[in-house]
Amino acid sequence: MKRERIISPELRRRIEERRRCNALVVARLRTEKGWTQAELAERAGVSLRWIKAMESNQLPRDYRMEHEIRVVMALGFGTYKIKDFYGLVDDMVNKNLGQRRKGKS
């Protein structure tokens, strides 16, 4: 039986906003490259269905991070630049929700 972790409403809100912003950044970068969802899926080696679910923020909570990394790398963020992609996502989350207070979870 899976045990659900208890997290604060603030952290839950931040997690959900991060997922939403992640989807927006992927869609924006894909569009800037002039790629369709199908082209991104092919380049990343994931299914079109997965890309559609990601961009619409409909992935299950336990989705495979490996797929997300493949998508990020296909968008041009190599192994040493993946942090730059997540920096874009974090910037969007912080803009929308404000900076996270230190020591809060």
C-alpha positions, -999 to +999 in steps of 0.1 A: +000+000+000+014+034-010+016+060+018+008+095+007+032+121+021+017+150+040+028+183+025+017+218+033-008+235+010+019+261+001+042+233-011+014+215-029+005+248-047+042+253-057+045+217-070+014+221-091+025+255-104+059+240-113+043+213-133+021+238-151+050+261-159+071+231-170+044+223-196+042+260-207+080+262-211+082+230-232+053+242-254+069+276-259+104+262-267+089+237-291+069+264-309+099+287-311+117+259-329+088+256-353+083+220-344+050+201-341+042+180-311+048+149-333+083+162-344+093+168-307+080+133-298+101+117-326+132+137-317+128+129-280+120+092-285+087+094-266+051+090-278+030+118-292+004+110-266+031+116-239+040+150-254+003+160-256-002+150-220+029+169-209+020+201-227-015+200-213-003+193-178-022+160-178+007+136-169+001+113-140+019+123-108+042+093-111+053+099-147+087+088-158+113+116-153+134+099-180+109+109-206+109+145-194+148+146-196+146+132-232+122+160-241+144+187-225+175+173-242+156+172-276+148+209-271+186+216-270+194+214-234+223+190-232+235+171-201+252+202-187+225+227-196+194+209-182+197+231-152+191+261-175+158+246-186+147+241-150+159+276-142+134+289-168+107+269-151+117+281-116+118+317-128+082+314-141+070+297-108+086+325-087+071+352-109+036+336-105+039+326-068+067+347-054+099+335-040+097+305-018+105+313+018+136+295+031+129+267+056+093+262+044+082+229+030 
